[in-house]
Each structure stands twice: as structure tokens, then as C-alpha cells.
Amino acid sequence: MSAILERLAAIVGPSHLLTAPTDTAPYCLDWRKRYQGKPLAVALPGSTAEVAALLQLAHAEKIPVVPQGGNTGLAGGATPDQSGKALLIALQRMNKLRAMDAANNSMTVEAGMTLAAAQTAAEQANRLFPLSLAAEGSCQIGGNLSTNAGGLAVLRYGTMRELALGLEAVLPDGRVLNALSGLRKDTTGFDVKQLFIGAEGTLGIITAATLKLFPRPTATATALVGVASAEAAIGWLSKLKDAFGDRLSTFEIIAKVCLDLVEQHIPGTRRPFITPWSILLELSDSGDAATLNERLVDWLGAQTLLDAVVAQSETERAALWQLRENISEAQAKDGISLKHDIALPASAIPAFIADADAALKAQFPSCRIVTFGHAGDGNLHYNLSYTRPGNVDLYDDEAKVNEIVYDAVYRHGGTLAAEHGIGQLKTQWLARYKDPVALQIMKTVKAALDPDNLMNPGKVLG
Ligand SMILES: Cc1cc2nc3c(=O)[nH]c(=O)nc-3n(C[C@H](O)[C@H](O)[C@H](O)COP(=O)(O)OP(=O)(O)OC[C@H]3O[C@@H](n4cnc5c(N)ncnc54)[C@H](O)[C@@H]3O)c2cc1C
């Protein structure tokens, strides 16, 4: 063992420093299997003090550092390069609930706690932690903060940025920032915690966070509605907000092709009807579930629509959610695709879809476009395959496809990364589309906190 590895092992304990390729392998490949890295070692610290000691040593010895949470990120942000020089620090052992303050509707958790465990901790105190996404069994609070994760309830509760009251982070030189706080108001200058949210590990390592909690809704009403076009689907968003206000907690739009794929690839799934577009909507409220369901049924009865079902039981609700949640897996089973995690003003979504679809079809007549997403907050997953018959050599067309899609996104006032971040996948596109002054501010902050560019090099700013 080299002297550096011995010093790292002395910090976390020999059994928590992984160096054998068989032990480090699970940390070296990203979820989409697009990036394969080779670290110097994988360290599994058990406390903030150990993270601080690791970063002090890395800073002194100029060792690059890659933080990793649950490794479910979709932009390659948590995968080291192939040089064998970077120390990968995985937070999984730091998974404790530090404090529950139900009266303040907040809790403080360590960054390696999984999202599902955080939801459970809140539930045990009769509170709701509302962040919810399909990878919640594996992704961690530190990863959720670092990617500013969104998911299925952003419409009502906001993204991870809005759910964080405070955080603790270790800076690249090993100093510990204690910005843990249960305060909802604090006007003591810059809100420094915000720098670390969405930074994808480029400014330091988040070790704990104080999170917002909410009362648990006692009633939900869920429906799948069939409509003729994306324009009609987006029209429903305003109508539903006018009718139900903040009770509208989910508004997902789904193109027909998505559910074709789900039925084809996920055994046992069947959609209740076939229409060009579907909306999965959910209302949540305090009070009685039957009353809320009746209100939704009555309201739907007065609308113009192609078809609709309202879930009458938890089983029916789960079956509707299964249709939505299985789209990514069905698409993966169908073969590779070029994914775009974009956001637009909700009102611009129909024009964007028409514009981008037409431009892509003009360039790639055989292409297949799979569109779905959390349209209530303007977020679309806009995925493309079959640029050539048989879906061969898809990645050869990636740059052209991205250019067409992102040009259309920015024409319609959108962004190229809504919730998956930049990682190493989109650095060249960030450099091209981000406002140059905003980019310069990001580089200035990075240089101030990490002058040696040791924290997650090659990610976000490239
Ligand atoms: C099936 C599936 C569904 C998904 N659905 C959604 C969705 O609906 N909404 C959504 O937003 N995302 C979604 N994702 C993406 C992913 O789950 C999120 O980006 C999640 O927040 C990543 O968390 P993680 O712990 O896995 O982070 P990782 O993948 O381990 O890391 C992500 C980034 O954060 C950095 N990082 C991780 N932990 C820390 C830390 N403690 N301190 C500093 N930096 C850190 C890493 O270096 C990396 O840059 C989905 C992924 C999958 C596989």
C-alpha cells in the first residue's frame, strides 16, 4: 500500500478504504452505463470530521476528489475519470437522523441517508417530506441537494432547493461550513448554502442538511385523462389550477408512444384507454378522501375530454402510477435513446414540441420521439431514438440531435437541464447556451473556493 493510501486508511479505518477493483467496481460505472471510471481508492467516511480530514489531505497532496451518493445520477457527475488519480468519497455510512423537530416542521439528516429513509423518518413523526422520484430507494439526500432534484411533487412543494432550510458542507480545503438551521427567515447577507445546492460536488461535500417537512395529506384523488394534443393537455393545467388551486400536486403529460412502450415491455401493464396524449393528475388535501374524489369526478364530468378514469382504490391508483413510472424502464428495454431533461415555461410547451418535432423529423425522417414529463412545473423528458432505421449508430447523431433540440429549447425560453444536472454529459452545451455573465460568476466562485480545481474536476464547468 502506498504512503497516501495508508494515510487515507488511517482516517476512515482500513476496512472503509476500498482499493481492490472488485470492491471499487460498483462505484465506477454510472447508472446509465455511459461512463466508466478508475479511482485511486473509494473512501467511506463515517463522520463529518472524517470527510474534513480526507479533504485536508487531498488538498495538501493535490488529489482530485469525486463525491458520490447513491450513484443514480443521469449525467455522469459521480463517476471519476480513467486516470486512477481521483479519490472517490461515498457518503453511504453517513445515514443518520440527527434531529427531528416536528413542531418546527423540520428535520436534520446526514447526507448519506437515502431519500426513502428520509421520507420514512418524516412519516414516523407524522410529517411529509415531499421529494419523491423513482430512484428514491437508492439516491441520497446529499445527491438530491447536489443535483437540486425535482421529481413528482415539485408543482406543489418545489425542488430540493426549496426544501432545504440549512446544510453542513466540507470545503475543498477541509474547512467545515455549519449552515445547518431550521429558520425560514434569515436576512444576514448571502445565503451561502445555496452555492452547494445544484453544484454537483464541484464546490465541496455536503455532509448534512436541515429539511422542510409538511403536514401529511389525508386525502388523494388520482385520474388519468385522455386528450387530443399537447396543447389540449397544457390547457388542462390552468383549468385544474383554477378549480383546485394548491391541491393539484401532480400534473404529468404522457404521449401515446410512451404507453405503447410500457405495454410492450412491462409485463402485466395495461392502459385503460388509448388517446394521443394522457394526463396523470393528482389532488391532495386534508380531510376526507371520498369527498375529494367526488369533487374530482363531478368536475371531470363537466369537461370536454376524450376519456378518463378516476382511481377508486389504492390498487387502482398504484396501477395508474405504474404506467407513468415504468416509462423510463420500458424505454431502456426498447434500446438506447438520446435523453433531454429540459424545462420550459409550461405555456411554451406545445409550441416547443411542434417546433422541435418538425426540425428533428426534417433532419431524421425515421426518428422516434418519446415525450413525457412533469409538465406542471414545465419539465419535459424529450427522448429520441431511431435516427437511422434499426436504431443503429444513434450516438453518431447525438451532437446534431442535441443542437436541434437545445436550439428549440432556448428559442422558447427554456433550459437544457431541469433536474438531472450537467455532470460530464452536458458541459459543452452549458458552455454554449448559459448566459456568459452567469457562467463567469460560476467560474469566479469555483476559483475562489477551489483554486486547484480538485473538487469533481471535469464536471459542470468542464
Ligand atoms: C429511475 C430513475 C429515476 C429518476 N427520476 C428523477 C426525477 O424524477 N427527478 C430528478 O431530479 N432526478 C431523477 N433521477 C436522477 C437521480 O436520481 C437524481 O439526480 C438524484 O438526486 C441523484 O442522487 P444520488 O444520491 O444518486 O447522487 P449521485 O448520482 O451519487 O451524484 C449526483 C451528483 O451529486 C454529487 N454528489 C452526490 N452526493 C454528494 C454530496 N454529499 N456532496 C456533494 N456532492 C455530492 C456527485 O458528485 C454527482 O455530481 C432519476 C434517476 C433514476 C435512475
The ligand as a MOL file (V3000), in Angstrom:
LIG
                    3D

  0  0  0     0  0            999 V3000
M  V30 BEGIN CTAB
M  V30 COUNTS 53 58 0 0 0
M  V30 BEGIN ATOM
M  V30 1 C -35.0100 5.5650 -12.4050 0
M  V30 2 C -34.5410 6.9660 -12.1270 0
M  V30 3 C -35.4810 7.9890 -11.9920 0
M  V30 4 C -35.0610 9.2920 -11.7230 0
M  V30 5 N -36.0040 10.2670 -11.5810 0
M  V30 6 C -35.6300 11.5170 -11.2570 0
M  V30 7 C -36.6100 12.5420 -11.0630 0
M  V30 8 O -37.8060 12.3390 -11.2180 0
M  V30 9 N -36.1570 13.7600 -10.6850 0
M  V30 10 C -34.8210 14.0370 -10.5170 0
M  V30 11 O -34.4740 15.1610 -10.1600 0
M  V30 12 N -33.8780 13.0870 -10.7260 0
M  V30 13 C -34.2470 11.8490 -11.0970 0
M  V30 14 N -33.2970 10.8830 -11.2850 0
M  V30 15 C -31.8640 11.2340 -11.2000 0
M  V30 16 C -31.2130 10.9910 -9.8240 0
M  V30 17 O -31.9010 10.0570 -9.0680 0
M  V30 18 C -31.0990 12.3030 -9.0660 0
M  V30 19 O -30.2420 13.1740 -9.7780 0
M  V30 20 C -30.5860 12.1680 -7.6310 0
M  V30 21 O -30.7500 13.4070 -6.9790 0
M  V30 22 C -29.1240 11.7480 -7.5490 0
M  V30 23 O -28.8310 11.3740 -6.2210 0
M  V30 24 P -27.6370 10.3530 -5.8980 0
M  V30 25 O -27.5070 10.2590 -4.4180 0
M  V30 26 O -27.8250 9.0820 -6.6120 0
M  V30 27 O -26.3950 11.1570 -6.4850 0
M  V30 28 P -25.1580 10.6280 -7.3340 0
M  V30 29 O -25.6110 10.0640 -8.6250 0
M  V30 30 O -24.2970 9.7670 -6.4970 0
M  V30 31 O -24.4200 12.0210 -7.5950 0
M  V30 32 C -25.0120 13.0380 -8.3530 0
M  V30 33 C -24.1060 14.2820 -8.3060 0
M  V30 34 O -24.0780 14.8110 -6.9850 0
M  V30 35 C -22.7510 14.7670 -6.4350 0
M  V30 36 N -22.8940 14.3690 -5.0310 0
M  V30 37 C -23.5080 13.2650 -4.5340 0
M  V30 38 N -23.5120 13.2910 -3.2030 0
M  V30 39 C -22.8800 14.4410 -2.8330 0
M  V30 40 C -22.5770 15.0540 -1.5840 0
M  V30 41 N -22.9170 14.5040 -0.4170 0
M  V30 42 N -21.9220 16.2500 -1.5920 0
M  V30 43 C -21.5720 16.8360 -2.7650 0
M  V30 44 N -21.8240 16.2970 -3.9640 0
M  V30 45 C -22.4870 15.1200 -3.9940 0
M  V30 46 C -21.9860 13.7910 -7.2900 0
M  V30 47 O -20.6040 14.1080 -7.3330 0
M  V30 48 C -22.6530 13.9930 -8.6480 0
M  V30 49 O -22.1090 15.0970 -9.2930 0
M  V30 50 C -33.6840 9.5770 -11.5850 0
M  V30 51 C -32.7430 8.5460 -11.7060 0
M  V30 52 C -33.1640 7.2690 -11.9710 0
M  V30 53 C -32.1150 6.1990 -12.0800 0
M  V30 END ATOM
M  V30 BEGIN BOND
M  V30 1 1 1 2
M  V30 2 1 2 3
M  V30 3 2 2 52
M  V30 4 2 3 4
M  V30 5 1 4 5
M  V30 6 1 4 50
M  V30 7 2 5 6
M  V30 8 1 6 7
M  V30 9 1 6 13
M  V30 10 2 7 8
M  V30 11 1 7 9
M  V30 12 1 9 10
M  V30 13 2 10 11
M  V30 14 1 10 12
M  V30 15 2 12 13
M  V30 16 1 13 14
M  V30 17 1 14 15
M  V30 18 1 14 50
M  V30 19 1 15 16
M  V30 20 1 16 17
M  V30 21 1 16 18
M  V30 22 1 18 19
M  V30 23 1 18 20
M  V30 24 1 20 21
M  V30 25 1 20 22
M  V30 26 1 22 23
M  V30 27 1 23 24
M  V30 28 2 24 25
M  V30 29 1 24 26
M  V30 30 1 24 27
M  V30 31 1 27 28
M  V30 32 2 28 29
M  V30 33 1 28 30
M  V30 34 1 28 31
M  V30 35 1 31 32
M  V30 36 1 32 33
M  V30 37 1 33 34
M  V30 38 1 33 48
M  V30 39 1 34 35
M  V30 40 1 35 36
M  V30 41 1 35 46
M  V30 42 1 36 37
M  V30 43 1 36 45
M  V30 44 2 37 38
M  V30 45 1 38 39
M  V30 46 1 39 40
M  V30 47 2 39 45
M  V30 48 1 40 41
M  V30 49 2 40 42
M  V30 50 1 42 43
M  V30 51 2 43 44
M  V30 52 1 44 45
M  V30 53 1 46 47
M  V30 54 1 46 48
M  V30 55 1 48 49
M  V30 56 2 50 51
M  V30 57 1 51 52
M  V30 58 1 52 53
M  V30 END BOND
M  V30 END CTAB
M  END
